[in-house]
Amino acid sequence: MPNVTTPADAEMRWLVCRIDKGMFSDELAVTYPAEGEKQKSVFVSNSAIQGQPGQTGKVRVTLVRRNGTLFAVLPSSNQDIVTVREADLTT
């Protein structure tokens, strides 16, 4: 899915994800969803993550709703986008 410009109605939330070691000391790999068939796995700065490698944790995302679908913009270098379930979001 292509990158998007963050709209005015975007909302910041935490998305439950799987956390693993990154390639560098200042990043971790996050995979969504945390269980089951993965939709996306990306590298994210440690500052946008709650949790430890090898566990389920949370990543700070920007939410956008379009035509009844909820999308999360991940804080990766490419601002990857995933469709998310409301149940996987926390404040």
C-alpha positions in Angstrom: 0.0 0.0 0.0 1.4 3.5 -0.8 2.5 6.0 1.8 -0.1 8.6 2.9 0.1 12.1 4.2 -1.2 12.1 7.8 -4.7 13.7 7.7 -6.0 16.1 10.3 -8.4 13.4 11.7 -5.5 11.0 12.4 -5.2 9.6 15.9 -2.2 8.3 17.8 -2.6 4.9 19.6 -0.6 1.8 20.6 -0.9 -1.3 18.5 -0.3 -4.7 20.0 2.4 -6.5 18.0 5.2 -9.1 18.2 8.6 -7.6 19.1 11.9 -9.0 18.0 15.6 -7.9 17.8 16.4 -5.4 15.1 19.5 -5.1 12.9 20.9 -2.2 15.0 20.9 -1.4 18.7 18.5 1.5 18.3 15.8 -0.4 16.6 13.5 -3.4 17.0 11.5 -5.5 14.6 7.7 -5.3 15.0 5.3 -7.8 13.4 1.6 -7.3 13.1 -0.5 -9.1 14.0 1.3 -10.5 17.1 -0.1 -14.0 16.4 -1.2 -15.9 13.3 -0.4 -15.0 9.7 1.7 -11.9 9.6 0.5 -8.9 7.6 3.7 -6.8 7.9 7.1 -6.9 9.7 9.2 -3.8 9.8 12.1 -2.2 11.7 11.1 0.6 14.1 13.0 2.9 16.5 13.1 1.7 20.1 11.5 5.0 21.2 8.2 4.0 19.5 8.0 0.6 21.2 6.8 -0.7 24.6 8.0 -4.2 25.4 11.0 -6.5 25.0 12.3 -8.6 22.1 10.8 -12.1 22.0 7.5 -10.9 23.5 4.2 -9.4 22.6 4.4 -5.6 23.0 3.1 -2.4 21.6 4.2 0.1 18.9 3.0 3.7 18.6 1.0 4.2 15.4 -1.1 6.8 13.6 -4.7 5.6 12.9 -6.6 6.6 9.9 -10.2 5.6 9.1 -11.3 5.4 5.5 -14.6 4.0 4.1 -15.2 2.0 7.3 -11.7 0.5 7.4 -9.2 1.2 10.1 -5.6 1.6 9.0 -2.4 2.1 11.1 0.6 3.9 9.8 3.7 2.2 11.4 6.6 4.4 12.5 9.0 2.6 10.1 11.2 4.5 7.6 8.7 3.9 4.8 5.6 4.6 7.0 4.2 1.2 6.2 0.4 0.8 6.5 -1.6 -2.1 7.8 -5.3 -2.7 8.3 -5.9 -3.3 12.0 -8.6 -4.6 14.3 -9.9 -2.3 17.0 -9.3 -5.0 19.6 -5.5 -4.7 18.9 -5.4 -1.0 19.9 -4.8 0.5 23.3 -4.4 4.1 24.6 
